[in-house]
Amino acid sequence: MRSVTYSMNVSLDGYIVGPDGGFDWTTASDEELFRFATDEVREVGVYLLGRRLYETMLYWETADQDASLDALRLEFAAIWNRLPKVVFSTTLSSVRGNARLASGGVAEEIERLRAEPGEGEVAIGGATLAAEAAASGLIDEYRARVCPVLVGGGIPFFPRRERRVDLELVETRTFSSGVVYLRHRVTR
């Protein structure tokens, strides 16, 4: 059965975007970290994302036409474009690329994807979608790339639910930029 992972950059005070909606503090220009994120996406079989993240990631649909991109970013674009994506939105009527609109809720979609034969994990991007999956106990691993910044508010990485979830530390890594990667598996 495929595992479900939630992985994003997060500020030290726990936010994926700041109070102004920005995430320029995520050190996306860090080559070492970008390579790591690219390798992580390479292991994904299907990616679940909400409308906001889908719209942010639309850039990669045509990134191969950007002559200023280096080989690493072109590699990421190729991996991202091949990757099947499921978009959860109540406002979009269509999506582009290798994506489809979800036909049901996140719990139903995850259960269907877990039951299907297929390679790679089911990845969730976006705190709102992850919170819904977490509330149903569907996340198997939390992967946080903790950036050395306090943003003071915004959208939290972890859902604010009064529910205890026990975790086992599986992996850590510190990058030269000061970002610390923490990979935790949910203990059941």
Backbone torsions as a table, in degrees:
resi	resn	phi	psi	omega
1	MET	NA	136.5	-179.6
2	ARG	-67.1	141.3	175.4
3	SER	-89.2	156.5	179.9
4	VAL	-111.4	125.5	-177.6
5	THR	-121.2	149.0	175.0
6	TYR	-124.8	116.8	-174.3
7	SER	-137.5	126.0	176.9
8	MET	-157.0	164.9	168.8
9	ASN	-74.8	145.4	-178.1
10	VAL	-145.6	143.2	175.5
11	SER	-73.3	162.1	180.0
12	LEU	-60.4	-29.2	177.8
13	ASP	-89.7	10.5	165.8
14	GLY	97.7	19.9	-176.1
15	TYR	-115.9	145.0	177.4
16	ILE	-91.7	-23.5	169.2
17	VAL	-137.7	152.3	-179.7
18	GLY	-78.5	-179.7	-177.7
19	PRO	-63.4	-22.2	178.8
20	ASP	-91.0	3.0	-178.8
21	GLY	85.8	-1.6	-177.5
22	GLY	-86.4	155.6	175.9
23	PHE	-140.5	31.9	179.4
24	ASP	-68.0	-11.7	179.8
25	TRP	-83.1	0.0	-173.9
26	THR	-80.0	5.7	177.3
27	THR	53.9	44.3	180.0
28	ALA	-64.6	-19.6	-179.4
29	SER	-82.5	-7.3	179.3
30	ASP	-69.2	112.8	-175.7
31	GLU	-61.1	-43.9	-178.6
32	GLU	-61.4	-44.2	-179.5
33	LEU	-70.4	-38.6	178.5
34	PHE	-64.0	-40.2	177.2
35	ARG	-61.8	-44.5	179.5
36	PHE	-60.0	-46.4	179.6
37	ALA	-64.8	-37.2	177.8
38	THR	-63.4	-44.6	178.4
39	ASP	-64.2	-35.1	178.2
40	GLU	-65.4	-43.7	-179.9
41	VAL	-66.1	-30.1	178.7
42	ARG	-59.5	-26.8	-178.4
43	GLU	-86.6	-3.6	-175.8
44	VAL	-86.2	138.0	176.7
45	GLY	-95.8	-32.3	177.2
46	VAL	-155.2	142.9	-175.9
47	TYR	-117.4	126.0	177.5
48	LEU	-101.3	130.6	179.8
49	LEU	-148.0	153.0	176.4
50	GLY	-84.1	176.1	-176.3
51	ARG	-59.2	-46.5	-176.4
52	ARG	-61.4	-46.1	179.4
53	LEU	-68.5	-39.0	176.9
54	TYR	-56.6	-47.6	-179.3
55	GLU	-65.1	-36.2	176.4
56	THR	-64.6	-41.5	-175.8
57	MET	-80.5	-6.2	177.4
58	LEU	-58.2	-26.6	177.4
59	TYR	-50.1	-40.8	-174.2
60	TRP	-69.9	-16.4	178.4
61	GLU	-63.1	-29.8	-179.4
62	THR	-123.7	11.9	-177.2
63	ALA	-59.9	-27.7	-179.4
64	ASP	-65.0	-12.9	177.3
65	GLN	-90.1	-4.8	179.9
66	ASP	-86.1	106.2	-176.0
67	ALA	-65.6	-16.7	-178.6
68	SER	-84.7	-7.4	-177.4
69	LEU	-75.8	141.6	176.7
70	ASP	-82.7	174.6	-175.5
71	ALA	-61.6	-37.7	-179.2
72	LEU	-63.7	-44.0	-179.7
73	ARG	-71.0	-33.4	174.2
74	LEU	-66.2	-37.6	176.6
75	GLU	-63.4	-44.7	177.8
76	PHE	-59.6	-45.0	-179.5
77	ALA	-58.3	-42.6	-179.9
78	ALA	-64.5	-43.3	178.8
79	ILE	-64.2	-47.0	-178.1
80	TRP	-61.9	-42.6	-177.0
81	ASN	-68.2	-32.4	177.2
82	ARG	-75.3	-25.4	-173.6
83	LEU	-68.8	125.4	174.4
84	PRO	-65.6	137.1	-178.5
85	LYS	-128.8	144.5	175.6
86	VAL	-120.0	122.2	-175.7
87	VAL	-105.4	129.3	177.6
88	PHE	-102.8	116.7	-178.2
89	SER	-157.2	142.5	173.6
90	THR	-101.2	-4.7	-177.0
91	THR	-111.1	-23.9	179.9
92	LEU	-84.0	141.5	176.2
93	SER	-104.9	-14.0	177.2
94	SER	-154.4	160.5	177.2
95	VAL	-134.0	163.9	-176.0
96	ARG	-112.6	169.6	175.0
97	GLY	69.1	-149.2	-178.2
98	ASN	-87.9	53.3	-177.1
99	ALA	-131.1	156.4	173.3
100	ARG	-140.4	153.5	175.2
101	LEU	-76.6	139.5	177.6
102	ALA	-65.2	140.9	179.7
103	SER	-94.0	-15.8	180.0
104	GLY	-138.7	-163.3	178.1
105	GLY	-77.5	170.3	-176.7
106	VAL	-64.0	-38.1	-179.8
107	ALA	-63.7	-45.5	179.8
108	GLU	-64.4	-40.4	-179.3
109	GLU	-65.3	-43.8	179.6
110	ILE	-64.4	-44.5	179.8
111	GLU	-61.9	-40.4	178.2
112	ARG	-64.3	-45.6	-179.2
113	LEU	-66.1	-36.9	177.9
114	ARG	-65.1	-33.6	-177.8
115	ALA	-78.3	-24.5	-179.7
116	GLU	-74.2	146.4	171.7
117	PRO	-69.7	144.4	179.5
118	GLY	169.5	157.7	179.4
119	GLU	-94.3	155.3	172.5
120	GLY	82.3	162.5	-178.5
121	GLU	-83.7	166.4	172.8
122	VAL	-96.9	114.5	-177.8
123	ALA	-102.7	143.0	176.7
124	ILE	-115.3	131.3	174.3
125	GLY	-119.5	134.7	179.1
126	GLY	106.5	130.4	-174.3
127	ALA	-66.9	-36.9	-177.7
128	THR	-66.0	-46.9	178.7
129	LEU	-65.5	-42.2	179.0
130	ALA	-63.1	-37.9	178.8
131	ALA	-61.8	-39.6	178.7
132	GLU	-65.9	-43.1	178.0
133	ALA	-66.4	-39.8	-179.9
134	ALA	-64.8	-38.1	179.8
135	ALA	-61.8	-28.3	178.1
136	SER	-94.3	5.5	178.7
137	GLY	69.4	31.7	-173.3
138	LEU	-99.2	-6.8	-179.6
139	ILE	-88.8	129.1	179.6
140	ASP	-95.0	-31.2	-179.7
141	GLU	-141.4	140.5	171.8
142	TYR	-109.5	128.0	-179.3
143	ARG	-125.9	106.7	-177.5
144	ALA	-109.8	128.7	170.8
145	ARG	-101.6	98.1	-171.9
146	VAL	-83.5	116.1	-178.3
147	CYS	-89.2	142.5	-176.5
148	PRO	-78.4	70.0	179.2
149	VAL	-154.6	146.8	171.6
150	LEU	-108.9	120.5	-177.1
151	VAL	-101.3	-13.3	171.8
152	GLY	82.5	5.6	179.0
153	GLY	150.9	177.9	-179.8
154	GLY	130.3	-143.6	178.8
155	ILE	-95.7	120.1	-176.9
156	PRO	-74.5	146.5	176.0
157	PHE	-65.2	-47.0	-177.4
158	PHE	-94.6	140.0	177.9
159	PRO	-64.5	143.4	179.2
160	ARG	-92.7	75.0	179.1
161	ARG	-118.7	147.3	177.3
162	GLU	-87.4	71.8	-177.5
163	ARG	-144.9	126.7	179.6
164	ARG	-82.0	137.4	175.8
165	VAL	-132.7	116.9	178.3
166	ASP	-83.6	137.9	-175.2
167	LEU	-127.3	151.8	175.0
168	GLU	-116.9	126.2	178.0
169	LEU	-70.2	123.9	-176.1
170	VAL	-106.3	-35.3	-174.6
171	GLU	-159.2	145.5	171.1
172	THR	-135.6	155.6	175.3
173	ARG	-158.6	138.0	176.5
174	THR	-111.0	130.0	-179.6
175	PHE	-96.3	157.8	-177.8
176	SER	-61.8	-22.4	178.3
177	SER	-75.7	-8.8	-176.3
178	GLY	96.6	-4.8	176.3
179	VAL	-71.1	137.5	177.9
180	VAL	-116.6	124.7	178.2
181	TYR	-93.2	129.7	178.3
182	LEU	-126.3	120.7	178.9
183	ARG	-115.8	118.7	-179.3
184	HIS	-121.3	137.4	174.8
185	ARG	-101.2	138.1	176.0
186	VAL	-71.1	129.9	176.5
187	THR	-91.8	132.3	-177.2
188	ARG	-119.2	NA	NA
